[in-house]
Amino acid sequence: MSVLSLRLAGPLQSWGASSRFTRRTTESAPTKSAVVGLLAAAAGIQRGDDRALAPLAGLRFAVRIDQPGTRIRDFHTAHHPVTGTSMPLSERFYLADAVFVAALEGDHALLASLHAALRNPVYPPFLGRRSCPPAGPLELALHEHARLDDVLVSLPWQASAWYRRRHVPQTLTVLREAAAEEAVTHADTVRDQPVSFDAAHRRHGLRPVVTTTVPTPLASDGSRTDVHEPFDVFEEESA
């Protein structure tokens, strides 16, 4: 088994799982369906190609919430392109300034091909909606002979520098898909297991999701925080 890890960060993200009609909500973390869709787009898999989608949907998925972000609401208006009539006003919800680490576990060859696709995508990636581009490269690393749970424990904290100056959490929340051999007694059931992305017959199944926490790892600079104290310079001068 290998693990592909991603950093999902951007000014806005939106991860809908139960949006209906004029109210388009967002979950508090990326959904499996959206992340698999992002990878499928990068690999050039067409929406109606369920056979090519199946191996990606079979990957075990988890997400670590490194920076929860702030939920915001927007109103969306549109006009019919032919008649010019106004479409119904809709509510759109987003997460602002959020950072997540997503991880997918499975066959090394498949994950290696997806890792390469992220570096040269066929279709541009977005964070849940086309209006939400990522703030930087998505791929963090391809971990060969690794387990999903271990990667999420050891991978450096990915929160933004400004967030680390203000917050030093002791733990980070992890939402992970239960392993096939795992005996789960406390799990939520989420309908975000992709079955088909066909526009006319989009289908999703249920999957068990276990919520756990991991100790906050060090950031990539070797610390949990890089607090700058402006008055330190005066102490140095007086000494």
SVG drawing of the C-alpha trace seen along z (x, -y; Angstrom):
<svg xmlns="http://www.w3.org/2000/svg" viewBox="-37 -50 60 58">
<polyline fill="none" stroke="black" stroke-width="0.4" points="0.0,0.0 1.0,-3.6 -0.5,-7.0 -0.9,-10.1 -1.2,-13.3 -2.6,-16.6 -2.7,-20.1 -6.1,-21.7 -5.8,-25.4 -7.3,-28.5 -9.2,-31.7 -12.5,-29.9 -13.5,-26.2 -16.9,-24.6 -17.5,-20.9 -21.2,-20.2 -22.7,-16.8 -26.4,-17.5 -27.1,-20.7 -30.6,-21.0 -32.3,-23.6 -31.4,-27.2 -29.5,-26.4 -25.9,-25.2 -24.3,-24.3 -20.7,-23.2 -19.4,-20.5 -16.7,-21.4 -14.1,-19.3 -13.5,-18.0 -15.7,-15.1 -14.4,-12.0 -16.5,-12.6 -15.1,-16.0 -11.4,-15.0 -11.9,-11.9 -13.5,-14.2 -10.5,-16.5 -8.1,-13.7 -10.3,-12.3 -10.3,-15.7 -6.5,-16.0 -6.2,-12.5 -8.5,-13.4 -11.3,-10.9 -14.5,-11.9 -17.7,-12.3 -19.5,-9.3 -16.5,-6.9 -17.6,-4.9 -15.1,-2.1 -12.1,-4.5 -13.6,-6.1 -14.0,-2.9 -10.3,-2.4 -10.2,-6.0 -13.4,-5.5 -11.9,-2.4 -9.1,-4.3 -9.4,-4.7 -9.8,-8.4 -9.1,-10.6 -8.8,-14.3 -7.0,-16.2 -8.3,-19.6 -5.2,-21.7 -7.0,-25.1 -10.8,-25.0 -11.5,-28.3 -14.6,-30.4 -18.0,-29.6 -19.4,-32.4 -22.6,-32.9 -23.0,-34.5 -26.0,-35.1 -25.9,-34.1 -28.0,-35.4 -28.0,-34.3 -29.9,-34.9 -31.0,-32.4 -28.5,-32.6 -31.3,-32.4 -34.4,-34.1 -32.5,-36.5 -35.0,-35.8 -33.7,-35.9 -33.0,-32.6 -34.0,-32.0 -31.8,-33.7 -29.6,-31.0 -27.6,-30.9 -24.0,-29.6 -21.9,-28.7 -18.1,-28.6 -15.2,-28.0 -12.8,-31.0 -9.0,-30.6 -9.2,-26.9 -6.4,-24.3 -6.8,-20.6 -4.5,-17.6 -6.3,-14.9 -4.8,-11.4 -5.7,-8.5 -4.4,-4.9 -4.2,-2.2 -2.3,-0.7 1.1,-2.4 1.0,-2.4 -2.5,-4.1 -1.4,-6.7 1.8,-7.4 -0.2,-8.1 -2.4,-10.5 0.5,-12.2 1.9,-12.8 -1.5,-14.0 -1.7,-16.7 1.6,-18.1 0.3,-18.2 -3.5,-18.2 -5.7,-17.6 -8.4,-19.7 -7.7,-22.4 -8.4,-21.5 -10.7,-23.4 -11.7,-23.1 -15.3,-21.9 -16.5,-24.5 -15.0,-26.0 -15.0,-29.4 -12.6,-28.1 -9.1,-27.6 -6.3,-26.3 -3.8,-28.7 -0.8,-26.6 0.3,-23.1 -2.0,-20.4 0.4,-17.4 2.4,-17.1 4.1,-13.7 3.7,-10.1 4.5,-7.8 5.5,-4.4 4.8,-1.4 2.9,-3.6 -0.4,-3.5 -3.0,-6.3 -3.2,-6.7 0.6,-6.9 1.0,-9.6 -1.6,-11.8 0.2,-11.5 3.6,-12.4 3.0,-14.8 4.0,-18.4 1.2,-20.8 0.1,-22.7 -1.7,-25.7 -0.8,-29.2 1.9,-31.2 -0.6,-33.8 -2.8,-31.1 0.1,-29.4 1.0,-32.8 -2.4,-32.9 -3.3,-29.3 -1.4,-26.4 -3.9,-23.5 -2.8,-20.4 -4.6,-18.1 -6.0,-18.1 -9.3,-16.4 -9.1,-13.6 -12.1,-12.2 -11.0,-8.8 -12.7,-6.1 -12.9,-2.9 -10.6,-0.2 -12.3,2.9 -10.9,5.2 -11.6,2.7 -14.3,3.4 -16.0,0.1 -18.4,-0.6 -18.7,-4.4 -18.8,-5.7 -20.9,-8.2 -22.4,-7.3 -21.8,-9.8 -23.2,-9.7 -20.1,-10.8 -18.8,-7.5 -18.7,-8.3 -20.4,-5.7 -20.9,-7.8 -20.3,-11.4 -22.5,-11.2 -24.3,-14.5 -27.7,-12.8 -27.3,-10.0 -24.9,-11.2 -24.8,-8.6 -23.2,-8.3 -23.1,-5.5 -22.7,-5.4 -19.4,-5.0 -18.4,-4.8 -16.4,-7.7 -14.5,-7.6 -13.7,-10.9 -10.4,-10.8 -7.7,-13.3 -3.9,-13.3 -1.3,-15.3 -0.5,-18.5 2.8,-17.8 5.6,-20.3 5.3,-22.6 7.7,-22.3 9.9,-24.9 10.4,-22.7 8.0,-24.5 4.4,-24.6 4.3,-28.4 6.5,-31.1 5.3,-33.9 7.1,-37.3 7.3,-39.5 7.9,-43.1 9.1,-44.3 12.0,-41.9 14.1,-44.4 13.8,-46.9 15.0,-44.3 18.1,-43.6 18.9,-47.3 18.6,-47.9 20.9,-44.9"/>
</svg>
